[in-house]
Every structure is written in structure tokens, then in C-alpha cells.
Amino acid sequence: MVAAAWLAAAKFVVHTYAKQYLYRRVVRAKLYIDEHFASGLDLKNIADEACFSKFHFMRLFKSMYGKTPHQYLTDVRINRAMEILNNGETVKRAAYAVGFDSVSSFTGLFLRRVGQTPAAFQRNMQARQDEIATRPIKFIPNCFVEKRGWAE
């Protein structure tokens, strides 16, 4: 009886350790994507970083993060491009800085993901910054405005 309980506990520990080990490897690959998103990454490079086959890695990554490694890489690139555009850089510089080979492919993907072109996004963000500078109270939740007694 004691031996059976010990064996069940040992199997649980081994299984838990094995899962944690797999998760760590996938997380390491995700961090690799976060760090090297601007370089020419492909699925083989990323899977090699985690020491998995491409197909096994893709299944594990999707089960953990809800998207494929390529979708995640695209999201990272688009989010970083949004930051770069928000800092006033040109669309061309933003595209090349995040690892795109052409401005037109970057613009098309940006349009599909964000819903507006990079130039329109940049104009809208600049207009928003200008409005924040001139009318900051508009961007503060009304409950805070009323509590503090602020008025325009």
C-alpha cells in the first residue's frame, strides 16, 4: 500500500517536472522572439532555440499562448512599430527597424492588424498628443474630475 502511494507520488512529481521543463523551453523561445524580432527569424530558428522539432514546438506554443509563433512574431513587430511611429520616426524606418523587407508588405500587414495605415496611425497619434497637451482634462476619467473639483 505504501509502495503504491509512493509510486503514484513519484509519477506525479516526474510528470509535473516534465511539464515545467517543456514550458520553460517554450518560454525561452518566446523570449528569443521578443529579443530578436527584427532579425530574419523563421520557425526553424525559434524551434531550435527551444530544442524541439518545428511541428512539436508549434503545437506547444499555440497551446500555451493561443497563437502560432508566426502570429506572435507579427504581433511583436507590429506593436514595436507602433511605438516607433509614435516616437515620430518615418514609416520606412519603422518597417525596417522591426524586420520587414519592404514598406509595402509592412503597410499591408499593419493595415490588416491595426485597421489603418501606418501614416494614418501616426497622424492620429500626433493629433491625440496635441489634444492631450491642449485639453488634458478630457483624458481624465470623469469620476476623478468631479472628486477633485476640476473643471474646464
N, C-alpha and C positions, 0 to 999 in steps of 0.2 A: 504494500500500500504506500509506504513512504517512498519507495523507489519510483513508483508510477507518478506520484506528485512531483518528485524531484525532476523526473524526465520531462513532464509537462512544463514545469517552470523553466527548465533549460531550453526547451524548444521555443518558448515564448521569448526568452532573452535573446536567443540566436536570431529569431525572426525579426524582432524589434531592432536589433543591431544591424541586420542586413538591410532593412528598410531605411534606417537612418543613414547608412553608408551610401545607399543609392541616392537618397535625397541630397546628401552633401555633394555628391558628384554632379548632380543636375544643377544645383545652386551654384557650384563653382563654374559651370559652363555659362549660366545666366550672367554671373559677374564678369566673365570673359567677354560676353556680348556687350555688356554695359561699358566695359573699358575699351574695347576695340571696334566699336560700331562703325567708325569712319574708315576702317581698312576694308580690304576685299574679303570679307568673311563669307564662307559658304557652310552648308550643313556638315560637310566632312570635317572642316577645321574645328567647328564647335563640338561635334560629337567626339573627335579625337581628344579635345580638352577634357571631356568627361570620361574618356576611356570606354566608350560604348560604340556599338555599330550605329550607323546613321538611323536605321529604322527603329531600333530599340530606343535610342535616345529621343527620337521624335515622339514616340508613344509616351514615354515617361514625362517629357517636358510638357506635352499637351495635357496629360492627366494632372500635372501639378499646377500649371499656370493658365490652363483653359485656352491656350492658343499655341500655334506651332512656333518653333524657333524663328522661322522667317517672318511670321506675323509680329512676333515680339521685337525682332530686329528692326522691322519697318516702323513700329510704334516708337521705339527709342530714337530712331533717326528723325522722324517727323517731330517728336517732342523737342529734341535738341535744336532742330531747325527753327522751330517756333521761338525758342529762346534767343537764338542768334538773330532772327529777324526782328525780334522785339528790342534788341540792342542797337538796331539801326544799320546792320550790315545789308549789303545788296543780296538779291535773290541768288545771283550766280555764286557769290561767296558762300552763302548758306548751303546751297546744293552741294558744292564741292567739299565743304567742311564736314558734312555729315556722311560722305561716302558715295554720293551719286555721281555717275559718269557723265550725265547730261542734264542740262537745265530743263529741257522739255519733259524728260521722264520724271524728274523731281516735281515739276509743276503739276503734271497729270496726277501723280500719286497724292500730292498734297491736296489737290482739289477734291479727289475722291475721299480722302480721310478727314479733312477739316471742313470741307464744304465751301471753300473759297480759295482763290489762287493765292500764292504767297504774297504777291504785291498787294492784293486787296486786304489780306490779313494784316500786313504791315501798316497799311493806311488806316485800317480800323483800330489797330492797337495804338497808333500815334494819336488818332482822334480821341480815343479813350483817355490816354495820358494827358492830353491837353485839357479835356473836360475835368479830369480829376484835379488838375492844377488850378483851374478857374472856379470850379464848384465842388469842392471836396465833400461837402455835407450830403450831396446827392448819393454818395457811395458808402455812407454810413447807415447801418440799419436804423429804422425809424424809432425803435424802442430805446436805443441809446440816445438819439437826438432828443426825444421827449424827456427822458430821465435826467439828462444833463441841462435841459432848458435851452438848448441851442436852437437857433432859428436862422433862416437865411436872410 
